Amino acid sequence: ATAATAATPLAALQLPEAAEPQMPESLTHGIPDPPALERQKAAYARNLTDQLAQGIKVLNEQLQQETANLLAMGNQQKREYALQIDQQVKHEEMLLQEQHNEQLILLQQAAQQQKSALEHQANALLLDYNQRKAHEDSMMHQYALKKHHYETQVKYNEDMRSLQMQHSQAHQASVAAVGATPFSTSGSVSVPLAASPRTVPGVGPLVRAPSTFPIRTHQETYGSEMYA
């Protein structure tokens, strides 16, 4: 084939047509160049900065709003809780007051019972004292009357013995004056005494004095007898 080709005349050779080269597509078409990139970068950076600031502002506003809502809700809950606690405290205080009133009533009742018992005991002791005092006064009165009666009786007896002694002495004097005149052993000399008995107001008559004293002689003992 090469030989055949070599033997072909030059006129008969068909030469390929030359194709005009086409300008290649620009690979940077539509792509910003470095200065444009710098400008876009700066613009984008400013945009990012603005968006960041806006985002921060929104977040801050959101935080403030949520914080305000939280605080408002917390305050509301605190008010509700405080109201609930206040109601609970008031309820417990009312229960304590009721318990206090019940205990106070029981204490007052116990004190009244004790006071009544003490009053009853004091009245009983006072009644017993008054009864004993009245009985004691009665006994002292009887004692005073008996003592007065006794003292009056003793004085009366002493007076009677003194009177008897006076009569005895008078009789002995009369016997000595008469001399040896004998007396009958069975005879007696009547010496008149007081006819009425002595009396004590509120007691009655005391020992009644005899109307005569039998006077014995001839070695007999001189004496007297009293009859009630």
Phi, psi and chi 1 to 4 in degrees:
 res  aa     phi    psi   chi1   chi2   chi3   chi4
   1 ALA       -  -39.7      -      -      -      -
   2 THR   -65.1  -38.7  -54.1      -      -      -
   3 ALA   -66.2  -39.7      -      -      -      -
   4 ALA   -64.4  -39.9      -      -      -      -
   5 THR   -66.8  -41.0  -55.8      -      -      -
   6 ALA   -65.6  -25.9      -      -      -      -
   7 ALA   -85.6  -11.8      -      -      -      -
   8 THR   -72.3  140.0  -58.5      -      -      -
   9 PRO   -73.6  155.8    2.7   -4.9      -      -
  10 LEU   -64.9  -29.0  -67.9  175.9      -      -
  11 ALA   -69.7  -32.3      -      -      -      -
  12 ALA   -78.5   -4.2      -      -      -      -
  13 LEU   -77.8  133.0  -67.5  176.3      -      -
  14 GLN  -102.2  113.0  -66.1 -178.2   -4.2      -
  15 LEU   -86.1  141.0  -63.2  173.6      -      -
  16 PRO   -65.8  141.0   22.7  -30.4      -      -
  17 GLU   -72.1  139.6  -64.4 -179.2   -0.1      -
  18 ALA   -79.9  128.7      -      -      -      -
  19 ALA   -94.1  129.7      -      -      -      -
  20 GLU   -69.7  128.6 -176.0 -179.6    1.1      -
  21 PRO   -67.9  140.5   24.3  -32.2      -      -
  22 GLN   -91.9  145.2  -65.0 -179.8   -6.6      -
  23 MET   -67.5  128.5 -176.3  177.0  -66.3      -
  24 PRO   -64.4  151.2   25.0  -32.6      -      -
  25 GLU   -64.5  145.6  -65.9 -178.1    3.1      -
  26 SER   -75.6  121.5  175.7      -      -      -
  27 LEU   -74.5  -13.9  -63.7  177.5      -      -
  28 THR  -104.7    7.3   60.7      -      -      -
  29 HIS   -68.1  133.9  179.1   74.5      -      -
  30 GLY    79.9   -5.6      -      -      -      -
  31 ILE  -102.3  129.1  -62.3  175.4      -      -
  32 PRO   -65.6  143.8   21.1  -29.4      -      -
  33 ASP   -79.3  174.6   55.4    4.6      -      -
  34 PRO   -54.8  -43.5  -30.7   36.8      -      -
  35 PRO   -62.9  -38.4  -26.3   37.2      -      -
  36 ALA   -65.9  -39.3      -      -      -      -
  37 LEU   -60.8  -41.7  -72.8  176.3      -      -
  38 GLU   -62.7  -40.6  -72.0  -65.3  -29.1      -
  39 ARG   -67.1  -43.9  -69.7 -168.2  -61.7  -89.8
  40 GLN   -63.8  -40.0  -69.6 -179.6    0.5      -
  41 LYS   -62.2  -42.5  177.1 -177.4  176.5 -178.1
  42 ALA   -67.3  -41.5      -      -      -      -
  43 ALA   -64.5  -41.6      -      -      -      -
  44 TYR   -66.9  -36.9 -173.0   72.1      -      -
  45 ALA   -65.0  -41.7      -      -      -      -
  46 ARG   -64.4  -40.0  -72.2 -167.5  -59.7  -89.9
  47 ASN   -62.1  -44.2 -170.1   17.8      -      -
  48 LEU   -61.8  -41.6  -73.1  177.4      -      -
  49 THR   -62.6  -42.5  -57.9      -      -      -
  50 ASP   -65.6  -42.5  -66.3  -21.8      -      -
  51 GLN   -64.0  -40.0  -71.0 -179.0   -2.7      -
  52 LEU   -62.5  -44.4  177.2   60.6      -      -
  53 ALA   -63.6  -41.7      -      -      -      -
  54 GLN   -64.9  -41.6 -176.4   66.2   25.9      -
  55 GLY   -62.5  -43.8      -      -      -      -
  56 ILE   -62.3  -40.2  -67.9  173.9      -      -
  57 LYS   -63.8  -44.4  180.0  179.9  178.7 -178.6
  58 VAL   -63.2  -44.6  171.0      -      -      -
  59 LEU   -62.4  -41.0  -70.6  176.9      -      -
  60 ASN   -63.7  -42.6  -70.9  -26.4      -      -
  61 GLU   -65.0  -39.6  -68.7  177.1   -5.7      -
  62 GLN   -64.0  -41.8 -177.7  179.4   -1.2      -
  63 LEU   -62.6  -44.8  176.2   62.2      -      -
  64 GLN   -61.8  -43.0  -67.5  177.6   -2.5      -
  65 GLN   -65.9  -46.3 -176.2   64.5   33.1      -
  66 GLU   -65.1  -39.1  -69.8  179.1   -5.7      -
  67 THR   -63.6  -42.9  -57.6      -      -      -
  68 ALA   -63.0  -42.5      -      -      -      -
  69 ASN   -62.5  -42.8  -66.3  -25.4      -      -
  70 LEU   -63.0  -44.2 -179.1   61.2      -      -
  71 LEU   -64.3  -41.1  -68.8  176.5      -      -
  72 ALA   -63.5  -43.3      -      -      -      -
  73 MET   -65.1  -41.0 -177.0  174.1   62.0      -
  74 GLY   -62.3  -43.4      -      -      -      -
  75 ASN   -63.3  -40.2  -68.3  -29.4      -      -
  76 GLN   -63.2  -44.9 -179.9   64.9   26.6      -
  77 GLN   -64.4  -37.9  -69.9  179.7   -7.0      -
  78 LYS   -65.6  -40.3  -74.9 -166.7  -67.0 -175.9
  79 ARG   -65.0  -42.6  -74.9 -169.1  -63.5  -91.5
  80 GLU   -64.9  -42.4  -66.8  177.3   -4.5      -
  81 TYR   -66.6  -40.6 -176.4   72.8      -      -
  82 ALA   -63.3  -40.2      -      -      -      -
  83 LEU   -64.5  -41.4  179.9   61.2      -      -
  84 GLN   -64.5  -44.5 -179.1 -179.0   -0.8      -
  85 ILE   -63.6  -40.5  -66.3  -62.7      -      -
  86 ASP   -63.0  -42.8 -174.9   63.4      -      -
  87 GLN   -64.5  -40.3  -68.3  177.1   -9.1      -
  88 GLN   -64.3  -42.9 -177.6  177.8   -2.6      -
  89 VAL   -63.4  -43.0  169.4      -      -      -
  90 LYS   -64.0  -38.6  -71.6 -177.4  177.9  178.8
  91 HIS   -64.3  -45.9  179.0   68.5      -      -
  92 GLU   -64.8  -37.1  -67.3 -180.0   -3.5      -
  93 GLU   -63.9  -39.1 -177.7 -178.9    4.8      -
  94 MET   -64.7  -40.8 -177.5  179.6   64.4      -
  95 LEU   -63.3  -42.4  -66.3  178.3      -      -
  96 LEU   -63.1  -39.9  -72.0  175.8      -      -
  97 GLN   -64.9  -41.6 -173.2   65.1   36.6      -
  98 GLU   -63.8  -43.5  -68.6  178.5   -5.6      -
  99 GLN   -62.1  -41.5 -177.7  179.6    3.8      -
 100 HIS   -62.0  -42.9  168.5   74.3      -      -
 101 ASN   -64.0  -41.5  -67.0  -24.1      -      -
 102 GLU   -63.0  -45.8  -67.9  176.2   -2.7      -
 103 GLN   -64.4  -37.6  -67.4  177.6  -10.0      -
 104 LEU   -64.6  -41.1 -179.3   61.2      -      -
 105 ILE   -63.4  -44.7  -68.8  174.0      -      -
 106 LEU   -62.0  -41.2  -67.1  176.9      -      -
 107 LEU   -65.0  -42.6 -179.7   61.8      -      -
 108 GLN   -65.4  -39.5  -69.5  175.7  -12.9      -
 109 GLN   -63.6  -43.6  -69.6  177.7   -8.9      -
 110 ALA   -63.3  -41.9      -      -      -      -
 111 ALA   -64.4  -38.9      -      -      -      -
 112 GLN   -66.6  -39.7 -175.4   63.7   32.7      -
 113 GLN   -63.9  -44.3  -68.3  176.7   -3.5      -
 114 GLN   -62.1  -40.6  -66.9  -72.3  -19.3      -
 115 LYS   -65.7  -41.7 -175.7  177.0 -179.8 -179.5
 116 SER   -64.3  -43.6  -61.6      -      -      -
 117 ALA   -62.4  -42.0      -      -      -      -
 118 LEU   -64.0  -41.0 -179.9   62.3      -      -
 119 GLU   -64.4  -42.0 -171.7   71.9   20.0      -
 120 HIS   -63.7  -43.7  178.7   72.6      -      -
 121 GLN   -64.2  -42.0 -176.7  179.5    3.7      -
 122 ALA   -64.2  -40.9      -      -      -      -
 123 ASN   -64.5  -40.9  -69.2  -24.9      -      -
 124 ALA   -64.1  -43.8      -      -      -      -
 125 LEU   -65.0  -39.2  -67.4  174.8      -      -
 126 LEU   -65.8  -41.3 -179.3   61.4      -      -
 127 LEU   -63.6  -43.5  178.0   61.3      -      -
 128 ASP   -63.1  -41.4 -179.1   66.1      -      -
 129 TYR   -62.9  -44.9  173.8   80.7      -      -
 130 ASN   -62.7  -40.6  -69.3  -26.5      -      -
 131 GLN   -64.3  -45.6  -68.6  176.7   -9.8      -
 132 ARG   -64.4  -39.4  -69.9  174.9  178.8  -91.8
 133 LYS   -64.8  -41.8 -178.3   62.5  176.0  175.5
 134 ALA   -63.7  -42.4      -      -      -      -
 135 HIS   -65.3  -40.3 -175.0   62.0      -      -
 136 GLU   -64.1  -43.4 -179.6 -178.4    1.0      -
 137 ASP   -61.3  -39.7  -67.3  -18.1      -      -
 138 SER   -64.3  -43.7  177.3      -      -      -
 139 MET   -64.6  -40.9  -68.7 -169.5  -60.3      -
 140 MET   -63.9  -37.6  -68.0  -60.7  -64.3      -
 141 HIS   -64.8  -45.5 -179.4   67.7      -      -
 142 GLN   -62.1  -39.3  -66.8  -65.3  -31.1      -
 143 TYR   -63.0  -43.0  167.9   75.3      -      -
 144 ALA   -62.1  -41.8      -      -      -      -
 145 LEU   -64.4  -45.5  -67.2  177.4      -      -
 146 LYS   -64.7  -40.4  -69.5  178.9 -179.2  179.6
 147 LYS   -64.1  -42.0 -175.7  176.0 -179.6 -179.0
 148 HIS   -63.1  -41.0 -178.6   70.4      -      -
 149 HIS   -62.6  -42.3 -179.9  -87.8      -      -
 150 TYR   -63.6  -48.2  167.7   76.0      -      -
 151 GLU   -62.3  -39.4  -67.3  175.1   -9.2      -
 152 THR   -64.4  -41.7  -55.6      -      -      -
 153 GLN   -63.8  -43.6 -176.0   66.0   46.2      -
 154 VAL   -61.7  -44.2  170.4      -      -      -
 155 LYS   -64.0  -40.5 -173.5  175.2 -176.2  -55.2
 156 TYR   -63.2  -43.1  175.6   75.4      -      -
 157 ASN   -63.5  -41.5  -68.2  -21.9      -      -
 158 GLU   -62.8  -42.5  -69.2  177.0   -6.4      -
 159 ASP   -61.6  -41.2  -67.3  -17.3      -      -
 160 MET   -65.6  -41.9  -68.3  -59.2  -64.8      -
 161 ARG   -65.5  -39.2  -78.4 -166.2  -70.4  -89.6
 162 SER   -62.9  -42.2  177.1      -      -      -
 163 LEU   -65.3  -39.6 -176.5   59.4      -      -
 164 GLN   -62.9  -41.8  179.3 -178.0   -3.4      -
 165 MET   -63.9  -39.6 -176.1   63.0   67.5      -
 166 GLN   -63.2  -43.7  -68.3  175.8    4.2      -
 167 HIS   -64.6  -37.3  -78.9  -75.6      -      -
 168 SER   -65.4  -44.4  175.4      -      -      -
 169 GLN   -64.0  -39.2  -68.2  175.3   -4.0      -
 170 ALA   -64.2  -39.4      -      -      -      -
 171 HIS   -66.3  -43.6  175.2   68.6      -      -
 172 GLN   -62.3  -37.4  -69.1  177.2    0.3      -
 173 ALA   -66.1  -40.0      -      -      -      -
 174 SER   -68.8  -35.9   62.9      -      -      -
 175 VAL   -66.3  -42.1  169.9      -      -      -
 176 ALA   -64.5  -33.1      -      -      -      -
 177 ALA   -73.5  -35.2      -      -      -      -
 178 VAL   -71.7  -36.9  171.1      -      -      -
 179 GLY   107.9 -133.7      -      -      -      -
 180 ALA   -94.2   19.1      -      -      -      -
 181 THR   -66.3  119.9  -55.7      -      -      -
 182 PRO   -78.9  156.2   29.4  -34.3      -      -
 183 PHE  -111.0  149.7  -70.5   92.3      -      -
 184 SER   -68.2  138.7  173.5      -      -      -
 185 THR   -67.4  -25.5   58.5      -      -      -
 186 SER  -101.6   -0.9   61.5      -      -      -
 187 GLY   -83.2  166.5      -      -      -      -
 188 SER  -148.6  151.3   62.5      -      -      -
 189 VAL  -107.7  124.0  178.3      -      -      -
 190 SER   -86.2  121.5  -62.5      -      -      -
 191 VAL  -110.1  110.4  179.6      -      -      -
 192 PRO   -67.1  136.5   26.0  -35.2      -      -
 193 LEU  -118.9 -172.4  -63.3  176.6      -      -
 194 ALA   -65.0  133.8      -      -      -      -
 195 ALA   -81.5  -29.3      -      -      -      -
 196 SER  -105.7  142.3   61.0      -      -      -
 197 PRO   -73.6  156.8   30.1  -36.3      -      -
 198 ARG   -77.4  144.6  -61.1 -179.2   62.0 -179.5
 199 THR  -125.6  153.1   59.5      -      -      -
 200 VAL  -119.9  127.3  177.2      -      -      -
 201 PRO   -56.0  128.8  -22.7   32.1      -      -
 202 GLY    83.7   -7.5      -      -      -      -
 203 VAL  -111.9  -40.8  177.6      -      -      -
 204 GLY   110.0 -176.1      -      -      -      -
 205 PRO   -69.0  143.3   25.8  -35.7      -      -
 206 LEU   -88.0 -159.6  -60.0  178.1      -      -
 207 VAL   -62.6  126.9  178.8      -      -      -
 208 ARG   -76.7  131.3 -176.0 -178.7  -61.2  -84.7
 209 ALA   -79.2  140.9      -      -      -      -
 210 PRO   -68.8  155.1   26.0  -33.6      -      -
 211 SER   -73.1  -28.3   59.0      -      -      -
 212 THR  -138.9  155.7   60.6      -      -      -
 213 PHE  -106.0  117.1  -80.4   98.0      -      -
 214 PRO   -70.9  116.5   24.4  -31.7      -      -
 215 ILE   -98.8  119.1  -58.6  175.0      -      -
 216 ARG  -105.4  146.8  -65.2  177.2  176.4   83.2
 217 THR  -127.3 -161.6   56.7      -      -      -
 218 HIS    58.0   59.6 -166.7   60.7      -      -
 219 GLN    63.5   24.9  -64.1 -179.4   -7.8      -
 220 GLU  -101.6  148.4  -68.6 -176.3   11.1      -
 221 THR   -72.5  133.9  -56.1      -      -      -
 222 TYR   -81.5  131.0  173.3   83.6      -      -
 223 GLY  -155.2 -175.7      -      -      -      -
 224 SER  -143.7  152.9   63.7      -      -      -
 225 GLU  -123.8  137.3  -63.5  179.7   -3.2      -
 226 MET  -116.4  139.0  -63.9 -179.0  -69.1      -
 227 TYR  -120.3  133.8  -58.9   90.1      -      -
 228 ALA   -79.8      -      -      -      -      -
